[in-house]
């Protein structure tokens, strides 16, 4: 592995390509569009939560088991005949746009906070990927639920746990970056 980069030239090339893509997106126009996407998705997800009677959906849990997933889907079926379909549909629509929007927004922020340094912008991109995989798994389970626990709940729970851990790590890195930025502005005012 040349230069100590995980994955050698392939890993370095991928990180470099992602860095170029994030740099191209690091404009006010794209940041505003991503922010509008985040706000719109939060509204859509709030509608979903209200429509599904405030049930504790899988995305907001840190971990869950196949039995807990089956119990949630059974509760959705008792709510009404379309509740599971609504959950699956929103998981594949608004809940797919949401990680793309917040992932891009946070990646741009980290790109700006750590210019030329470690590729911290990869953290929110990894969160978005884990969130998207979680959403796909949730939708598949919701659409195929037959009353029995699904083994797909295990990888879905792993995606949820990874998403949660990486999101916390992203927030910590953003906090460190903001503190570093403030310290630099105090030491070297413009």
C-alpha positions as a Python dict, from the first residue, in 0.01 Angstrom:
ca = {
    (1, 'X'): (0, 0, 0),
    (2, 'X'): (182, 310, -119),
    (3, 'X'): (213, 609, 110),
    (4, 'X'): (23, 434, 388),
    (5, 'X'): (-313, 505, 221),
    (6, 'X'): (-566, 232, 295),
    (7, 'X'): (-649, 54, -27),
    (8, 'X'): (-336, 181, -204),
    (9, 'X'): (-379, 375, -525),
    (10, 'X'): (-744, 272, -555),
    (11, 'X'): (-832, 407, -209),
    (12, 'X'): (-634, 727, -270),
    (13, 'X'): (-801, 769, -611),
    (14, 'X'): (-1148, 724, -466),
    (15, 'X'): (-1083, 971, -183),
    (16, 'X'): (-935, 1216, -434),
    (17, 'X'): (-1237, 1179, -665),
    (18, 'X'): (-1479, 1231, -377),
    (19, 'X'): (-1278, 1535, -267),
    (20, 'X'): (-1302, 1685, -617),
    (21, 'X'): (-1678, 1619, -621),
    (22, 'X'): (-1728, 1778, -278),
    (23, 'X'): (-1512, 2075, -378),
    (24, 'X'): (-1729, 2127, -687),
    (25, 'X'): (-2036, 2119, -464),
    (26, 'X'): (-1886, 2360, -209),
    (27, 'X'): (-2076, 2662, -341),
    (28, 'X'): (-2338, 2878, -177),
    (29, 'X'): (-2595, 2780, -438),
    (30, 'X'): (-2555, 2406, -377),
    (31, 'X'): (-2534, 2456, 1),
    (32, 'X'): (-2862, 2649, -5),
    (33, 'X'): (-3023, 2380, -224),
    (34, 'X'): (-2905, 2108, 15),
    (35, 'X'): (-3037, 2310, 311),
    (36, 'X'): (-3376, 2345, 141),
    (37, 'X'): (-3369, 1969, 81),
    (38, 'X'): (-3298, 1904, 449),
    (39, 'X'): (-3580, 2135, 562),
    (40, 'X'): (-3825, 1986, 310),
    (41, 'X'): (-3734, 1632, 415),
    (42, 'X'): (-3772, 1715, 783),
    (43, 'X'): (-4123, 1834, 699),
    (44, 'X'): (-4195, 1517, 503),
    (45, 'X'): (-4060, 1295, 781),
    (46, 'X'): (-4265, 1487, 1039),
    (47, 'X'): (-4574, 1424, 825),
    (48, 'X'): (-4486, 1053, 810),
    (49, 'X'): (-4440, 1038, 1187),
    (50, 'X'): (-4777, 1204, 1244),
    (51, 'X'): (-4947, 987, 979),
    (52, 'X'): (-4809, 673, 1143),
    (53, 'X'): (-4950, 774, 1481),
    (54, 'X'): (-4613, 863, 1631),
    (55, 'X'): (-4500, 499, 1642),
    (56, 'X'): (-4132, 448, 1727),
    (57, 'X'): (-4005, 385, 1373),
    (58, 'X'): (-3685, 195, 1303),
    (59, 'X'): (-3482, 493, 1179),
    (60, 'X'): (-3493, 660, 1520),
    (61, 'X'): (-3384, 356, 1719),
    (62, 'X'): (-3024, 276, 1794),
    (63, 'X'): (-3077, -98, 1760),
    (64, 'X'): (-3361, -344, 1704),
    (65, 'X'): (-3424, -715, 1662),
    (66, 'X'): (-3630, -909, 1406),
    (67, 'X'): (-3904, -954, 1668),
    (68, 'X'): (-3918, -578, 1732),
    (69, 'X'): (-3938, -510, 1357),
    (70, 'X'): (-4224, -759, 1320),
    (71, 'X'): (-4403, -600, 1618),
    (72, 'X'): (-4371, -255, 1457),
    (73, 'X'): (-4508, -377, 1124),
    (74, 'X'): (-4794, -555, 1302),
    (75, 'X'): (-4871, -226, 1483),
    (76, 'X'): (-4869, -44, 1149),
    (77, 'X'): (-5111, -305, 1007),
    (78, 'X'): (-5344, -248, 1304),
    (79, 'X'): (-5324, 128, 1241),
    (80, 'X'): (-5461, 91, 887),
    (81, 'X'): (-5417, -109, 569),
    (82, 'X'): (-5185, 144, 402),
    (83, 'X'): (-4955, 229, 694),
    (84, 'X'): (-4677, -17, 601),
    (85, 'X'): (-4691, 96, 238),
    (86, 'X'): (-4662, 458, 349),
    (87, 'X'): (-4361, 368, 563),
    (88, 'X'): (-4196, 182, 273),
    (89, 'X'): (-4277, 454, 18),
    (90, 'X'): (-4141, 734, 234),
    (91, 'X'): (-3832, 524, 313),
    (92, 'X'): (-3759, 509, -61),
    (93, 'X'): (-3848, 871, -140),
    (94, 'X'): (-3821, 1147, 119),
    (95, 'X'): (-3600, 936, 346),
    (96, 'X'): (-3356, 879, 57),
    (97, 'X'): (-3341, 1249, -35),
    (98, 'X'): (-3277, 1335, 332),
    (99, 'X'): (-2937, 1160, 368),
    (100, 'X'): (-2829, 1287, 27),
    (101, 'X'): (-2913, 1643, 136),
    (102, 'X'): (-2765, 1637, 486),
    (103, 'X'): (-2468, 1427, 370),
    (104, 'X'): (-2379, 1682, 104),
    (105, 'X'): (-2436, 1978, 335),
    (106, 'X'): (-2220, 1835, 614),
    (107, 'X'): (-1952, 1717, 369),
    (108, 'X'): (-1923, 2069, 228),
    (109, 'X'): (-1905, 2213, 581),
    (110, 'X'): (-1626, 1971, 677),
    (111, 'X'): (-1446, 2036, 348),
    (112, 'X'): (-1443, 2407, 437),
    (113, 'X'): (-1349, 2352, 803),
    (114, 'X'): (-1054, 2124, 717),
    (115, 'X'): (-909, 2259, 389),
    (116, 'X'): (-616, 2054, 267),
    (117, 'X'): (-624, 1835, 576),
    (118, 'X'): (-761, 1491, 647),
    (119, 'X'): (-1065, 1408, 433),
    (120, 'X'): (-1315, 1457, 715),
    (121, 'X'): (-1586, 1516, 453),
    (122, 'X'): (-1596, 1137, 413),
    (123, 'X'): (-1774, 1097, 750),
    (124, 'X'): (-2111, 1248, 649),
    (125, 'X'): (-2091, 1072, 313),
    (126, 'X'): (-2051, 741, 500),
    (127, 'X'): (-2347, 837, 724),
    (128, 'X'): (-2558, 901, 413),
    (129, 'X'): (-2462, 563, 262),
    (130, 'X'): (-2548, 378, 586),
    (131, 'X'): (-2878, 570, 606),
    (132, 'X'): (-2963, 484, 246),
    (133, 'X'): (-2889, 114, 301),
    (134, 'X'): (-3101, 123, 616),
    (135, 'X'): (-3389, 280, 420),
    (136, 'X'): (-3372, 16, 147),
    (137, 'X'): (-3372, -265, 406),
    (138, 'X'): (-3664, -109, 594),
    (139, 'X'): (-3866, -70, 275),
    (140, 'X'): (-3801, -430, 167),
    (141, 'X'): (-3900, -559, 512),
    (142, 'X'): (-4212, -341, 523),
    (143, 'X'): (-4327, -449, 178),
    (144, 'X'): (-4259, -819, 236),
    (145, 'X'): (-4381, -848, 596),
    (146, 'X'): (-4593, -1158, 640),
    (147, 'X'): (-4626, -1150, 1017),
    (148, 'X'): (-4303, -1337, 1087),
    (149, 'X'): (-3972, -1180, 1195),
    (150, 'X'): (-3733, -1117, 905),
    (151, 'X'): (-3363, -1199, 914),
    (152, 'X'): (-3310, -880, 709),
    (153, 'X'): (-3369, -696, 1038),
    (154, 'X'): (-3013, -783, 1147),
    (155, 'X'): (-2832, -602, 863),
    (156, 'X'): (-3089, -322, 882),
    (157, 'X'): (-3010, -279, 1253),
    (158, 'X'): (-2638, -277, 1173),
    (159, 'X'): (-2694, -1, 915),
    (160, 'X'): (-2894, 195, 1174),
    (161, 'X'): (-2624, 153, 1441),
    (162, 'X'): (-2347, 250, 1197),
    (163, 'X'): (-2548, 551, 1081),
    (164, 'X'): (-2600, 664, 1440),
    (165, 'X'): (-2235, 617, 1543),
    (166, 'X'): (-2102, 792, 1233),
    (167, 'X'): (-2349, 1079, 1276),
    (168, 'X'): (-2227, 1133, 1634),
    (169, 'X'): (-1866, 1120, 1508),
    (170, 'X'): (-1952, 1371, 1235),
    (171, 'X'): (-2101, 1611, 1489),
    (172, 'X'): (-1792, 1575, 1710),
    (173, 'X'): (-1561, 1650, 1416),
    (174, 'X'): (-1774, 1950, 1317),
    (175, 'X'): (-1750, 2076, 1677),
    (176, 'X'): (-1372, 2035, 1673),
    (177, 'X'): (-1351, 2209, 1336),
    (178, 'X'): (-1562, 2502, 1452),
    (179, 'X'): (-1348, 2538, 1767),
    (180, 'X'): (-1035, 2531, 1549),
    (181, 'X'): (-1184, 2792, 1315),
    (182, 'X'): (-1274, 3021, 1609),
    (183, 'X'): (-926, 2980, 1759),
    (184, 'X'): (-768, 3075, 1425),
    (185, 'X'): (-990, 3383, 1393),
    (186, 'X'): (-896, 3496, 1744),
    (187, 'X'): (-522, 3444, 1681),
    (188, 'X'): (-521, 3592, 1332),
    (189, 'X'): (-810, 3837, 1289),
    (190, 'X'): (-858, 3958, 933),
}
